[in-house]
Amino acid sequence: MFTGHSPRGAIALAEAVKTAYAEGQTDYSLEPLLLVDAQGKPVGRIADGDAVIFCCRRGEREVQLTEAFAESGFDHFPRPAFQNLTFVILTLYHEKFKDLPVAFAPTKIKDTLGEIVSRAGLRQLRTSESEKFAHVTFFFNGGNNQPFAGEDDVRIPSPKGIPFDQEPELSLAQVADEVLRGIEKQYDLIVTNFANGDVIGHTANNEAKIQCAALVDRRLGLVVEAARRAGNVTLVTADHGNLEEMTNPDGTSHVSHTANPVPFILIDPRYHSTVSLRDGKLADVAPTILSALGLKQPPCMDGATLTPGHNWGGRHRILLIILDGWGIGKEDDTNPIHLAQTPVWDELLRQYPSSQLQAAGDAVGLKAGKAGNSEAGHMNIGAGRVILQDDVRLDLAMKDGSFYANEVFLRTIHDVRQRKASLHLIGLLTEKSSHGSIDYPLALLKMAKEHGLEKVFIHVIFDGRSTEPGSAPALLEKLEAQVNEIGIGQVVSGVGRGIALDRDGNYAKTRRAYDAFVSGVGRVFSESMVLSSPKGI
């Protein structure tokens, strides 16, 4: 237990979290917890004139909360009429936020697969359920939110109101039906994502994981057979690993991404001789597709075809199936894919050429050895080159000192000081998520201290995905010590990632996080570490 000098709120929040655990809550879905003072009044609410730095970086999960704070026409729930609230984002994860202060503005990726196909006058379809829709559109197109000419995007809603592991098929049947319609309409390129492997792989329900693999296998068989009959070339791969590991070495449930390679299968119904495939990386998928489409690979696309020397015999229509989270694991009882009844998958591996693709670490622009993720995976597949990911860009900035000299951060801190207002840091309580790191709020605390700020408040988002289940109290104890060492800042709220970072259009969840940060609505705790009954403040 931390025994430092000044209470910083994190220890009290840790005790509140333990009580919530005892009532059956989990990190991912923790209801808002709010710090109050000795008089029971909320501490550190976001007010007009303040500044907020949203210390998450990835994209699709950050959109709804950003809209609530920064979109003028937002109408999903009522908000205070802020006239002078600064809202800073780390990276530009949607074009609609281009006028916000962006600390690390992106370099838009040009000459992606989708752009080249569009310039050739070909038609393409992108379809997935909402859990992964941004990945086959925004990320696949190199950070471009607008469909290219000739591109049709079809979003299938994911199930709502139930735990995903209770319905492991999710909306896969509807996604598969949309792919079948796309094949009938003879799109030149169809890109689809089967989300199940990743979504269910993040749960601790081993039975659901095995069932999920079997359900994916069934739908995979339907679309592959339809594509084969239509004469399409089908490529089956994955964006990263997850589902293939069911348990950790200590026997606990494995619920996170892996650094394992992913499969690549080529199904060319018109070419009966053996096709030689090489191993490679995700950035090699786009060049392979361009060669099958008979299109020239641009110089900036430095991946290489996985079918060197293969004569495609003319232009083909292409179906690219991305099995989200479907990595290559051990062939034993720790692998749900191996345990499940997957006759289609087994036959594809026997009948058609296959290889392995690197989908993690520096092979997709992440830190060496780091597990892959859906954003990096789809961006590399679509770009046909290794794309340096935001976590690497930001970590490099912290290492070389440029993070601390960032003009957007410095201007925000200066303005807060001039207005004698408060600075709020919303950050993810994790050290390794693709959505962010607690290192960012800590670095900003140091900057605030250096520039003489006094009122800096930290709003914690509990992870529950890249962190071990039940690890939040220990992480909060560590955070207390770190904040106390810096000598400025107070942890004033906490809420689960599944609420604060909803990506499925459930604005009722977004509202719970927003109302906690702004209006003090939620369950309260104090430095005396006593958790009250749920209520609004």
Summary of the structure (lengths in Angstrom):
residues: 537
radius of gyration: 23.8
end to end distance: 29.3
largest distance: 78.9
contacts: 1976
relative contact order: 0.19
helix: 38%
strand: 18%
